[in-house]
Amino acid sequence: MTINLRYTAMSDVGLIRKSNQDAGYASANLLVLADGMGGAAGGDIASSVVVAHLAEIDDVHQAEDLVPLLVSTLEEAHEDLIARAEEKAELAGLGTTCIAILRASNKLGMVHVGDSRAYLLRDNKLTQITRDHTLVQYLLDKGEITAEEAENHPKRNVIMRNIGDTPEPIELDESVREAVPGDRWLLASDGLFGVVSNESISQTLTEHEDLDECARELIDLALAAGAPDNVTVVLADVVDDDRTPDAKPVIVGSAAVDAGRPTRAGRSAAGSLARLRRRPEAEAEDSDVERAPGRWARLAAIVALVLLFGGGATGAYAWSQTQYYVAPAAGNIGIYKGVPANLGPITLSQLYERSDVTIGDLNQIARDRLEEPITRGSLEEARQVVDDLAKQEKPADPPATPADTSTPTGPAVFPSTNPSPSSSTTPSPSATSSGSPQPADDSDGTSKPGRAGGGS
């Protein structure tokens, strides 16, 4: 029997956040999800650095090496984050959750820290594999609160463990599991399970055989529920198949650098990024990642790195033209081909199509979201963004009632009132099958041992 993984990953910034601090990675040997925290300066840096380090071990290994290799790699990433925070004061407090699964034949080594989750769908039954490292989960384990109290606990977003800039050793949950054909694995940030119930997640995983369709539906469910946080999912099916698996990984969110190229060992673009992030010129751009227009200057710097380490200008430009983004176009929503940046005299994008959706007809949340380009890895995904935004129309103004200036000659007669429209309800998050709480939108604080803060 030959075990392989079929995989995908998708990420969305959500309806409230202005940048994506989640990072996801999926390949035939490695699955990773990291949810960054630390405010405007550091969340996306922390998650992308951790993913970049892990990308360097995306290769074939012996089963006994899986967990030690994951642990040592995350320790290196931890040291990297400490060094960054020491060199740049504005990065103090950065950190990230992490789930990583590394495969060797039919063995899966897993490490986990924080409140992002791994789920396993086996025989149509969904099980939460990881346990949240949160204050509320701790109180639940101690029997000090009930599962119902946990759902609305004021401290439900406090994370007790992460990978950050404190010198204390990171505390990881470690395990080795069997890869069973027919299993479906889901790694998810709290942007999904914080607003979508376990029942809906299970139903979606069961009903959609195609992984890409399944991932899109999970993201759509989070968006329909308001998506107050970044939403990222990494999916993998365990298959008994001796065909050569897909060679290219899928990289999403803050780590989505040159995602179209194979990532193997230290020769990958992501692996190069892990080593080059410490360069002063790269650091100068990282610190401005959420300050417009510095965010897009950072993207131009990334393209410059690809130019330098990815085989020349032709290859870098070709990669940029596989990307799309959504932004205003003469008062309407437009889809642009390329990336929203220029590299010297080179223009890296052009308007691909202009929709008939007028920005002025959208509600405030949708208009705010369009203040910065919404990047996507395919035309289909960009069109889906347009469709989602088009559904967010602003409320219609009530019709004006002309004043009656006549003098009444008899008793006043009032028309019957129209029935009030029923108020829509927003589904509340459900507790998981393990009784763990649903994290809420954080306050961009830092969570670390001994100084708990807001989760991501």
DRENDO-1510 file (C-alpha; in Angstrom, 1 decimal, always signed):
<recs>
REC; n; res; u; v; w
REC; 1; MET; +0.0; +0.0; +0.0 .
REC; 2; THR; +1.4; +3.4; -1.0 .
REC; 3; ILE; +0.1; +6.3; +1.1 .
REC; 4; ASN; -0.1; +9.8; -0.4 .
REC; 5; LEU; -1.7; +13.1; +0.5 .
REC; 6; ARG; -3.9; +15.2; -1.8 .
REC; 7; TYR; -4.0; +18.7; -0.5 .
REC; 8; THR; -5.1; +22.3; -0.8 .
REC; 9; ALA; -5.1; +25.5; +1.3 .
REC; 10; MET; -7.1; +28.8; +1.2 .
REC; 11; SER; -7.1; +32.0; +3.2 .
REC; 12; ASP; -9.2; +35.1; +3.3 .
REC; 13; VAL; -8.5; +38.4; +5.1 .
REC; 14; GLY; -12.2; +38.4; +6.3 .
REC; 15; LEU; -14.6; +41.3; +6.5 .
REC; 16; ILE; -13.0; +43.4; +9.3 .
REC; 17; ARG; -9.2; +43.0; +9.3 .
REC; 18; LYS; -7.2; +45.1; +6.8 .
REC; 19; SER; -4.3; +42.6; +6.5 .
REC; 20; ASN; -3.9; +38.8; +6.8 .
REC; 21; GLN; -1.8; +37.6; +9.7 .
REC; 22; ASP; -2.6; +33.9; +9.0 .
REC; 23; ALA; -0.3; +31.7; +7.0 .
REC; 24; GLY; -0.9; +28.3; +5.5 .
REC; 25; TYR; +1.2; +25.7; +3.7 .
REC; 26; ALA; +0.2; +22.4; +2.1 .
REC; 27; SER; +2.2; +19.8; +0.2 .
REC; 28; ALA; +2.4; +16.0; -0.2 .
REC; 29; ASN; +4.7; +15.8; +2.9 .
REC; 30; LEU; +3.9; +18.9; +5.0 .
REC; 31; LEU; +0.8; +20.7; +6.3 .
REC; 32; VAL; +1.2; +23.9; +8.3 .
REC; 33; LEU; -1.1; +26.6; +9.7 .
REC; 34; ALA; +0.1; +29.6; +11.7 .
REC; 35; ASP; -2.1; +32.5; +13.1 .
REC; 36; GLY; +0.0; +35.5; +13.9 .
REC; 37; MET; -0.6; +38.0; +16.7 .
REC; 38; GLY; +1.1; +41.2; +17.9 .
REC; 39; GLY; -0.7; +44.1; +16.4 .
REC; 40; ALA; +0.1; +46.1; +13.3 .
REC; 41; ALA; +3.8; +45.5; +13.4 .
REC; 42; GLY; +4.4; +41.8; +13.9 .
REC; 43; GLY; +1.6; +39.2; +13.5 .
REC; 44; ASP; +2.1; +38.5; +9.8 .
REC; 45; ILE; +5.8; +38.5; +10.2 .
REC; 46; ALA; +5.7; +35.9; +13.0 .
REC; 47; SER; +3.4; +33.6; +11.0 .
REC; 48; SER; +5.3; +33.9; +7.8 .
REC; 49; VAL; +8.7; +33.4; +9.4 .
REC; 50; VAL; +7.5; +30.2; +11.1 .
REC; 51; VAL; +6.0; +28.8; +7.9 .
REC; 52; ALA; +9.2; +29.7; +6.0 .
REC; 53; HIS; +11.4; +27.8; +8.5 .
REC; 54; LEU; +9.1; +24.8; +8.3 .
REC; 55; ALA; +9.2; +24.9; +4.5 .
REC; 56; GLU; +12.8; +24.1; +4.6 .
REC; 57; ILE; +12.1; +20.6; +5.9 .
REC; 58; ASP; +9.4; +19.8; +3.3 .
REC; 59; ASP; +11.1; +16.6; +2.1 .
REC; 60; VAL; +11.1; +12.8; +2.6 .
REC; 61; HIS; +12.2; +11.8; +6.1 .
REC; 62; GLN; +12.3; +8.7; +8.3 .
REC; 63; ALA; +9.3; +8.3; +10.6 .
REC; 64; GLU; +11.4; +8.4; +13.8 .
REC; 65; ASP; +12.8; +11.9; +12.7 .
REC; 66; LEU; +9.4; +13.5; +12.2 .
REC; 67; VAL; +8.7; +15.0; +15.6 .
REC; 68; PRO; +12.3; +15.9; +16.5 .
REC; 69; LEU; +12.7; +17.6; +13.2 .
REC; 70; LEU; +9.5; +19.6; +13.7 .
REC; 71; VAL; +10.5; +20.6; +17.2 .
REC; 72; SER; +14.0; +21.7; +16.3 .
REC; 73; THR; +12.8; +23.7; +13.3 .
REC; 74; LEU; +10.3; +25.6; +15.4 .
REC; 75; GLU; +13.0; +26.3; +18.0 .
REC; 76; GLU; +15.0; +27.9; +15.2 .
REC; 77; ALA; +12.0; +29.9; +14.2 .
REC; 78; HIS; +11.6; +31.0; +17.9 .
REC; 79; GLU; +15.2; +32.2; +18.0 .
REC; 80; ASP; +14.6; +34.1; +14.8 .
REC; 81; LEU; +11.6; +35.9; +16.2 .
REC; 82; ILE; +13.6; +36.8; +19.4 .
REC; 83; ALA; +16.4; +38.2; +17.3 .
REC; 84; ARG; +13.9; +40.3; +15.3 .
REC; 85; ALA; +12.2; +41.7; +18.4 .
REC; 86; GLU; +15.6; +42.6; +19.8 .
REC; 87; GLU; +16.7; +44.4; +16.6 .
REC; 88; LYS; +13.4; +46.3; +16.1 .
REC; 89; ALA; +11.6; +47.6; +19.2 .
REC; 90; GLU; +8.3; +48.0; +17.3 .
REC; 91; LEU; +8.2; +44.2; +16.8 .
REC; 92; ALA; +8.2; +43.5; +20.5 .
REC; 93; GLY; +5.3; +41.2; +21.4 .
REC; 94; LEU; +5.0; +39.4; +18.1 .
REC; 95; GLY; +4.0; +35.8; +18.2 .
REC; 96; THR; +2.0; +33.1; +16.4 .
REC; 97; THR; +0.2; +29.9; +16.9 .
REC; 98; CYS; +1.3; +26.8; +14.9 .
REC; 99; ILE; +0.0; +23.4; +13.8 .
REC; 100; ALA; +2.4; +21.4; +11.7 .
REC; 101; ILE; +2.0; +17.8; +10.3 .
REC; 102; LEU; +5.0; +16.1; +8.6 .
REC; 103; ARG; +4.5; +12.8; +6.8 .
REC; 104; ALA; +6.7; +9.8; +6.3 .
REC; 105; SER; +4.9; +7.1; +4.4 .
REC; 106; ASN; +1.9; +6.2; +6.6 .
REC; 107; LYS; +3.2; +8.1; +9.7 .
REC; 108; LEU; +2.2; +11.6; +10.7 .
REC; 109; GLY; +4.3; +13.6; +13.1 .
REC; 110; MET; +2.4; +16.5; +14.6 .
REC; 111; VAL; +3.3; +19.5; +16.8 .
REC; 112; HIS; +0.9; +22.1; +18.1 .
REC; 113; VAL; +0.9; +25.3; +20.1 .
REC; 114; GLY; -1.9; +28.0; +20.6 .
REC; 115; ASP; -5.5; +27.9; +19.7 .
REC; 116; SER; -5.5; +27.0; +16.0 .
REC; 117; ARG; -6.9; +23.5; +15.5 .
REC; 118; ALA; -6.5; +20.3; +13.7 .
REC; 119; TYR; -9.6; +18.2; +13.0 .
REC; 120; LEU; -9.9; +14.6; +11.6 .
REC; 121; LEU; -12.9; +13.4; +9.6 .
REC; 122; ARG; -12.9; +9.6; +9.7 .
REC; 123; ASP; -15.9; +7.5; +8.7 .
REC; 124; ASN; -18.0; +10.7; +8.5 .
REC; 125; LYS; -17.2; +11.5; +12.2 .
REC; 126; LEU; -15.4; +14.8; +12.9 .
REC; 127; THR; -13.0; +14.8; +15.9 .
REC; 128; GLN; -11.0; +17.8; +17.2 .
REC; 129; ILE; -7.4; +16.4; +17.5 .
REC; 130; THR; -5.7; +19.4; +19.1 .
REC; 131; ARG; -6.5; +21.0; +22.5 .
REC; 132; ASP; -6.6; +24.8; +22.7 .
REC; 133; HIS; -3.9; +26.4; +24.8 .
REC; 134; THR; -6.2; +29.1; +26.2 .
REC; 135; LEU; -7.1; +30.3; +29.6 .
REC; 136; VAL; -10.7; +29.3; +29.1 .
REC; 137; GLN; -9.7; +25.7; +28.2 .
REC; 138; TYR; -7.6; +25.6; +31.3 .
REC; 139; LEU; -10.5; +26.7; +33.4 .
REC; 140; LEU; -12.7; +24.1; +31.7 .
REC; 141; ASP; -10.1; +21.3; +32.4 .
REC; 142; LYS; -10.1; +22.4; +36.1 .
REC; 143; GLY; -13.9; +22.3; +36.2 .
REC; 144; GLU; -14.1; +25.9; +37.2 .
REC; 145; ILE; -16.4; +26.9; +34.4 .
REC; 146; THR; -18.9; +25.0; +32.2 .
REC; 147; ALA; -18.8; +24.6; +28.4 .
REC; 148; GLU; -21.8; +27.0; +28.2 .
REC; 149; GLU; -20.0; +29.6; +30.3 .
REC; 150; ALA; -16.9; +29.2; +28.2 .
REC; 151; GLU; -18.7; +30.3; +25.0 .
REC; 152; ASN; -19.2; +33.8; +26.4 .
REC; 153; HIS; -16.3; +34.1; +28.8 .
REC; 154; PRO; -14.7; +37.5; +28.8 .
REC; 155; LYS; -11.2; +35.9; +28.6 .
REC; 156; ARG; -12.0; +33.4; +25.9 .
REC; 157; ASN; -9.4; +35.0; +23.6 .
REC; 158; VAL; -6.5; +34.7; +26.0 .
REC; 159; ILE; -3.8; +32.3; +24.7 .
REC; 160; MET; -1.5; +30.7; +27.2 .
REC; 161; ARG; +1.2; +29.4; +24.8 .
REC; 162; ASN; +2.6; +30.6; +21.5 .
REC; 163; ILE; +5.8; +31.0; +19.5 .
REC; 164; GLY; +7.0; +34.5; +20.2 .
REC; 165; ASP; +9.8; +36.8; +21.4 .
REC; 166; THR; +10.1; +35.6; +25.0 .
REC; 167; PRO; +13.3; +33.6; +25.9 .
REC; 168; GLU; +11.4; +30.8; +27.7 .
REC; 169; PRO; +11.4; +27.5; +25.8 .
REC; 170; ILE; +8.3; +27.0; +23.6 .
REC; 171; GLU; +5.9; +24.4; +24.9 .
REC; 172; LEU; +4.6; +22.1; +22.1 .
REC; 173; ASP; +2.1; +19.3; +22.1 .
REC; 174; GLU; +3.7; +16.4; +20.2 .
REC; 175; SER; +2.3; +13.2; +18.8 .
REC; 176; VAL; +2.7; +10.6; +16.0 .
REC; 177; ARG; -0.4; +9.3; +14.3 .
REC; 178; GLU; -1.3; +6.8; +11.6 .
REC; 179; ALA; -2.2; +8.1; +8.1 .
REC; 180; VAL; -5.3; +6.0; +7.2 .
REC; 181; PRO; -6.7; +6.0; +3.6 .
REC; 182; GLY; -10.1; +7.8; +3.6 .
REC; 183; ASP; -9.1; +10.2; +6.4 .
REC; 184; ARG; -9.6; +13.9; +5.7 .
REC; 185; TRP; -7.5; +16.4; +7.8 .
REC; 186; LEU; -8.5; +20.0; +8.4 .
REC; 187; LEU; -6.2; +22.6; +9.9 .
REC; 188; ALA; -8.1; +25.8; +10.7 .
REC; 189; SER; -7.5; +29.2; +12.3 .
REC; 190; ASP; -10.1; +30.6; +14.7 .
REC; 191; GLY; -11.5; +32.7; +12.0 .
REC; 192; LEU; -13.3; +29.6; +10.9 .
REC; 193; PHE; -14.4; +27.7; +14.0 .
REC; 194; GLY; -14.9; +30.9; +16.0 .
REC; 195; VAL; -18.0; +31.7; +13.8 .
REC; 196; VAL; -18.9; +28.4; +12.1 .
REC; 197; SER; -20.3; +25.5; +14.2 .
REC; 198; ASN; -18.8; +22.1; +14.3 .
REC; 199; GLU; -21.9; +20.7; +12.8 .
REC; 200; SER; -21.6; +23.0; +9.7 .
REC; 201; ILE; -17.8; +22.2; +9.4 .
REC; 202; SER; -18.5; +18.5; +9.6 .
REC; 203; GLN; -21.3; +18.6; +7.0 .
REC; 204; THR; -19.1; +20.6; +4.6 .
REC; 205; LEU; -16.2; +18.2; +5.0 .
REC; 206; THR; -18.5; +15.3; +4.3 .
REC; 207; GLU; -20.5; +16.7; +1.4 .
REC; 208; HIS; -17.7; +18.1; -0.8 .
REC; 209; GLU; -15.4; +15.5; -2.2 .
REC; 210; ASP; -13.3; +18.0; -4.1 .
REC; 211; LEU; -10.8; +19.6; -1.8 .
REC; 212; ASP; -10.8; +23.0; -3.5 .
REC; 213; GLU; -14.6; +23.2; -3.4 .
REC; 214; CYS; -14.6; +22.1; +0.2 .
REC; 215; ALA; -12.1; +24.8; +1.2 .
REC; 216; ARG; -14.1; +27.5; -0.7 .
REC; 217; GLU; -17.3; +26.5; +1.0 .
REC; 218; LEU; -15.7; +26.7; +4.5 .
REC; 219; ILE; -14.3; +30.2; +3.7 .
REC; 220; ASP; -17.8; +31.2; +2.4 .
REC; 221; LEU; -19.4; +30.0; +5.6 .
REC; 222; ALA; -17.1; +32.2; +7.7 .
REC; 223; LEU; -17.7; +35.2; +5.4 .
REC; 224; ALA; -21.5; +34.7; +5.7 .
REC; 225; ALA; -21.1; +34.7; +9.5 .
REC; 226; GLY; -19.4; +38.1; +9.4 .
REC; 227; ALA; -15.7; +36.9; +9.3 .
REC; 228; PRO; -14.4; +39.2; +12.0 .
REC; 229; ASP; -11.0; +37.6; +11.7 .
REC; 230; ASN; -8.7; +36.2; +9.0 .
REC; 231; VAL; -9.9; +32.8; +7.9 .
REC; 232; THR; -7.5; +30.1; +6.8 .
REC; 233; VAL; -8.0; +26.4; +6.1 .
REC; 234; VAL; -5.5; +23.7; +5.1 .
REC; 235; LEU; -7.1; +20.4; +3.8 .
REC; 236; ALA; -5.6; +17.0; +3.0 .
REC; 237; ASP; -7.0; +13.7; +2.0 .
REC; 238; VAL; -5.1; +10.5; +2.8 .
REC; 239; VAL; -5.2; +8.3; -0.3 .
REC; 240; ASP; -3.9; +4.8; -1.2 .
REC; 241; ASP; -2.4; +5.8; -4.5 .
REC; 242; ASP; +1.0; +5.1; -6.1 .
REC; 243; ARG; +0.8; +8.0; -8.5 .
REC; 244; THR; +3.3; +10.8; -8.1 .
REC; 245; PRO; +1.7; +13.5; -6.0 .
REC; 246; ASP; +1.5; +17.1; -7.0 .
REC; 247; ALA; +5.0; +18.6; -6.9 .
REC; 248; LYS; +4.0; +22.1; -6.0 .
REC; 249; PRO; +2.9; +23.2; -2.6 .
REC; 250; VAL; +0.1; +25.6; -1.9 .
REC; 251; ILE; +1.2; +28.7; +0.1 .
REC; 252; VAL; -1.5; +31.2; +1.4 .
REC; 253; GLY; -1.8; +34.2; +3.6 .
REC; 254; SER; +1.1; +36.1; +4.9 .
REC; 255; ALA; +3.6; +33.4; +3.7 .
REC; 256; ALA; +2.3; +33.4; +0.1 .
REC; 257; VAL; +5.6; +34.2; -1.6 .
REC; 258; ASP; +6.2; +32.7; -5.1 .
REC; 259; ALA; +3.5; +30.1; -4.4 .
REC; 260; GLY; +3.7; +28.7; -8.0 .
REC; 261; ARG; +7.1; +27.2; -7.6 .
REC; 262; PRO; +8.1; +23.8; -6.0 .
REC; 263; THR; +9.2; +24.2; -2.4 .
REC; 264; ARG; +11.6; +21.5; -1.3 .
REC; 265; ALA; +14.2; +21.6; +1.4 .
REC; 266; GLY; +16.4; +24.8; +1.5 .
REC; 267; ARG; +16.2; +25.4; -2.2 .
REC; 268; SER; +12.7; +26.8; -2.2 .
REC; 269; ALA; +11.6; +30.4; -2.4 .
REC; 270; ALA; +10.1; +30.1; +1.1 .
REC; 271; GLY; +13.3; +28.5; +2.4 .
REC; 272; SER; +15.4; +31.3; +0.9 .
REC; 273; LEU; +13.0; +33.8; +2.5 .
REC; 274; ALA; +13.6; +32.2; +5.9 .
REC; 275; ARG; +17.3; +32.8; +5.7 .
REC; 276; LEU; +17.1; +36.2; +4.0 .
REC; 277; ARG; +14.5; +37.8; +6.3 .
REC; 278; ARG; +17.2; +39.0; +8.6 .
REC; 279; ARG; +18.8; +41.1; +5.9 .
REC; 280; PRO; +18.4; +44.9; +6.8 .
REC; 281; GLU; +16.6; +45.7; +3.5 .
REC; 282; ALA; +14.0; +43.0; +4.1 .
REC; 283; GLU; +13.6; +44.0; +7.7 .
REC; 284; ALA; +13.0; +47.6; +6.7 .
REC; 285; GLU; +9.9; +46.6; +4.7 .
REC; 286; ASP; +8.6; +44.1; +7.2 .
REC; 287; SER; +8.1; +46.7; +9.8 .
REC; 288; ASP; +5.6; +48.6; +7.6 .
REC; 289; VAL; +3.5; +45.7; +6.7 .
REC; 290; GLU; +0.2; +47.3; +7.8 .
REC; 291; ARG; +1.0; +50.9; +7.2 .
REC; 292; ALA; -0.2; +52.0; +3.8 .
REC; 293; PRO; +1.6; +52.4; +1.4 .
REC; 294; GLY; +4.3; +50.4; +3.1 .
REC; 295; ARG; +2.4; +47.2; +2.7 .
REC; 296; TRP; +2.7; +47.3; -1.0 .
REC; 297; ALA; +6.3; +48.5; -0.9 .
REC; 298; ARG; +6.9; +45.2; +1.0 .
REC; 299; LEU; +5.3; +43.3; -1.8 .
REC; 300; ALA; +7.6; +45.0; -4.3 .
REC; 301; ALA; +10.5; +44.0; -2.0 .
REC; 302; ILE; +9.3; +40.4; -2.2 .
REC; 303; VAL; +9.2; +40.5; -5.9 .
REC; 304; ALA; +12.8; +41.9; -5.9 .
REC; 305; LEU; +13.8; +38.9; -3.8 .
REC; 306; VAL; +12.3; +36.6; -6.4 .
REC; 307; LEU; +14.1; +38.5; -9.1 .
REC; 308; LEU; +17.4; +37.9; -7.2 .
REC; 309; PHE; +16.9; +34.3; -6.1 .
REC; 310; GLY; +14.2; +32.9; -8.4 .
REC; 311; GLY; +15.9; +32.8; -11.8 .
REC; 312; GLY; +15.8; +36.3; -13.1 .
REC; 313; ALA; +13.4; +39.1; -14.2 .
REC; 314; THR; +11.6; +37.0; -16.8 .
REC; 315; GLY; +10.6; +34.3; -14.2 .
REC; 316; ALA; +9.6; +36.9; -11.6 .
REC; 317; TYR; +7.4; +38.8; -14.0 .
REC; 318; ALA; +5.8; +35.6; -15.3 .
REC; 319; TRP; +4.9; +34.7; -11.7 .
REC; 320; SER; +3.4; +38.1; -11.0 .
REC; 321; GLN; +1.1; +37.7; -14.0 .
REC; 322; THR; -0.4; +34.5; -12.5 .
REC; 323; GLN; -1.8; +36.7; -9.6 .
REC; 324; TYR; -4.9; +38.8; -9.4 .
REC; 325; TYR; -6.3; +41.4; -7.1 .
REC; 326; VAL; -9.6; +43.3; -6.6 .
REC; 327; ALA; -9.6; +47.1; -6.3 .
REC; 328; PRO; -11.6; +50.2; -7.4 .
REC; 329; ALA; -11.8; +50.9; -11.1 .
REC; 330; ALA; -13.4; +54.2; -12.2 .
REC; 331; GLY; -16.1; +54.0; -9.5 .
REC; 332; ASN; -16.8; +50.3; -9.9 .
REC; 333; ILE; -15.0; +47.1; -8.6 .
REC; 334; GLY; -12.3; +46.0; -11.0 .
REC; 335; ILE; -10.1; +42.9; -11.2 .
REC; 336; TYR; -6.5; +43.5; -12.0 .
REC; 337; LYS; -4.0; +40.9; -13.3 .
REC; 338; GLY; -0.6; +41.0; -11.6 .
REC; 339; VAL; +0.4; +42.3; -8.2 .
REC; 340; PRO; -0.4; +45.8; -6.8 .
REC; 341; ALA; +3.2; +47.2; -7.0 .
REC; 342; ASN; +5.7; +48.6; -9.4 .
REC; 343; LEU; +9.4; +47.5; -9.5 .
REC; 344; GLY; +11.3; +50.6; -10.7 .
REC; 345; PRO; +9.9; +51.3; -14.3 .
REC; 346; ILE; +8.2; +47.9; -14.5 .
REC; 347; THR; +4.4; +48.0; -14.0 .
REC; 348; LEU; +3.4; +44.6; -12.4 .
REC; 349; SER; -0.4; +44.9; -13.0 .
REC; 350; GLN; -3.1; +46.0; -15.4 .
REC; 351; LEU; -6.9; +46.2; -15.3 .
REC; 352; TYR; -8.2; +42.8; -16.5 .
REC; 353; GLU; -12.0; +43.4; -16.2 .
REC; 354; ARG; -14.3; +46.0; -14.7 .
REC; 355; SER; -17.5; +44.7; -13.1 .
REC; 356; ASP; -20.8; +46.5; -13.1 .
REC; 357; VAL; -20.8; +46.7; -9.3 .
REC; 358; THR; -20.8; +50.3; -8.2 .
REC; 359; ILE; -18.7; +51.0; -5.1 .
REC; 360; GLY; -21.1; +53.7; -4.0 .
REC; 361; ASP; -23.9; +51.1; -3.7 .
REC; 362; LEU; -22.0; +49.0; -1.2 .
REC; 363; ASN; -22.3; +49.2; +2.6 .
REC; 364; GLN; -19.5; +50.7; +4.7 .
REC; 365; ILE; -17.8; +47.4; +5.5 .
REC; 366; ALA; -17.4; +46.5; +1.9 .
REC; 367; ARG; -16.1; +50.0; +1.0 .
REC; 368; ASP; -13.6; +49.9; +3.8 .
REC; 369; ARG; -12.4; +46.5; +2.6 .
REC; 370; LEU; -11.7; +48.0; -0.8 .
REC; 371; GLU; -9.4; +50.7; +0.6 .
REC; 372; GLU; -6.5; +48.2; +0.0 .
REC; 373; PRO; -6.2; +45.7; -2.9 .
REC; 374; ILE; -7.6; +42.3; -2.1 .
REC; 375; THR; -5.1; +39.8; -3.6 .
REC; 376; ARG; -6.0; +36.4; -4.8 .
REC; 377; GLY; -4.1; +33.6; -6.5 .
REC; 378; SER; -6.5; +33.0; -9.4 .
REC; 379; LEU; -9.0; +34.8; -11.6 .
REC; 380; GLU; -11.8; +32.5; -10.2 .
REC; 381; GLU; -11.0; +33.5; -6.7 .
REC; 382; ALA; -10.9; +37.2; -7.6 .
REC; 383; ARG; -14.3; +36.9; -9.3 .
REC; 384; GLN; -15.6; +35.2; -6.1 .
REC; 385; VAL; -14.4; +38.2; -4.1 .
REC; 386; VAL; -16.4; +40.5; -6.4 .
REC; 387; ASP; -19.5; +38.4; -6.1 .
REC; 388; ASP; -19.2; +38.4; -2.3 .
REC; 389; LEU; -18.8; +42.2; -2.2 .
REC; 390; ALA; -21.7; +42.7; -4.6 .
REC; 391; LYS; -24.0; +41.1; -2.0 .
REC; 392; GLN; -23.1; +43.7; +0.6 .
REC; 393; GLU; -25.4; +46.5; -0.6 .
REC; 394; LYS; -26.0; +49.5; +1.7 .
REC; 395; PRO; -29.5; +49.8; +3.1 .
REC; 396; ALA; -32.0; +51.6; +0.9 .
REC; 397; ASP; -33.1; +55.0; +2.2 .
REC; 398; PRO; -36.7; +55.0; +3.4 .
REC; 399; PRO; -39.1; +56.8; +1.0 .
REC; 400; ALA; -39.8; +60.4; +1.9 .
REC; 401; THR; -43.4; +61.1; +3.1 .
REC; 402; PRO; -44.7; +64.4; +1.9 .
REC; 403; ALA; -46.0; +66.7; +4.6 .
REC; 404; ASP; -49.8; +67.2; +4.6 .
REC; 405; THR; -50.5; +70.9; +4.6 .
REC; 406; SER; -54.3; +70.7; +4.2 .
REC; 407; THR; -56.6; +71.5; +7.1 .
REC; 408; PRO; -58.5; +68.5; +8.3 .
REC; 409; THR; -62.3; +68.9; +8.2 .
REC; 410; GLY; -63.2; +65.8; +10.2 .
REC; 411; PRO; -61.7; +63.3; +12.5 .
REC; 412; ALA; -58.2; +62.1; +11.6 .
REC; 413; VAL; -57.9; +58.8; +9.9 .
REC; 414; PHE; -54.5; +57.0; +10.2 .
REC; 415; PRO; -53.5; +54.3; +7.7 .
REC; 416; SER; -52.8; +50.8; +9.1 .
REC; 417; THR; -49.1; +50.3; +9.9 .
REC; 418; ASN; -47.0; +47.9; +8.0 .
REC; 419; PRO; -45.8; +44.9; +9.9 .
REC; 420; SER; -42.2; +45.3; +11.1 .
REC; 421; PRO; -39.7; +43.2; +9.2 .
REC; 422; SER; -38.4; +40.3; +11.2 .
REC; 423; SER; -35.0; +40.9; +12.5 .
REC; 424; SER; -32.3; +38.5; +11.2 .
REC; 425; THR; -30.4; +36.5; +13.7 .
REC; 426; THR; -26.7; +35.8; +13.6 .
REC; 427; PRO; -25.8; +32.2; +14.4 .
REC; 428; SER; -23.8; +32.0; +17.6 .
REC; 429; PRO; -20.6; +29.9; +17.7 .
REC; 430; SER; -21.1; +26.5; +19.1 .
REC; 431; ALA; -18.8; +24.7; +21.5 .
REC; 432; THR; -16.7; +22.0; +20.0 .
REC; 433; SER; -17.3; +18.3; +20.6 .
REC; 434; SER; -14.5; +18.4; +23.2 .
REC; 435; GLY; -16.2; +21.2; +25.1 .
REC; 436; SER; -13.5; +23.8; +24.2 .
REC; 437; PRO; -14.5; +27.4; +23.7 .
REC; 438; GLN; -14.8; +29.3; +20.5 .
REC; 439; PRO; -12.2; +32.1; +20.4 .
REC; 440; ALA; -13.5; +35.5; +19.6 .
REC; 441; ASP; -12.0; +38.4; +17.7 .
REC; 442; ASP; -8.9; +39.6; +19.4 .
REC; 443; SER; -7.6; +43.0; +20.3 .
REC; 444; ASP; -4.3; +42.5; +18.5 .
REC; 445; GLY; -2.5; +41.9; +21.8 .
REC; 446; THR; +0.3; +39.5; +22.4 .
REC; 447; SER; -0.2; +36.2; +24.1 .
REC; 448; LYS; +2.7; +34.6; +25.8 .
REC; 449; PRO; +3.4; +32.5; +28.9 .
REC; 450; GLY; +3.4; +34.6; +32.0 .
REC; 451; ARG; +1.8; +37.6; +30.3 .
REC; 452; ALA; -1.4; +36.5; +28.6 .
REC; 453; GLY; -2.9; +38.8; +26.0 .
REC; 454; GLY; -5.5; +38.8; +23.2 .
REC; 455; GLY; -5.5; +35.8; +20.9 .
REC; 456; SER; -5.4; +36.0; +17.1 .
</recs>
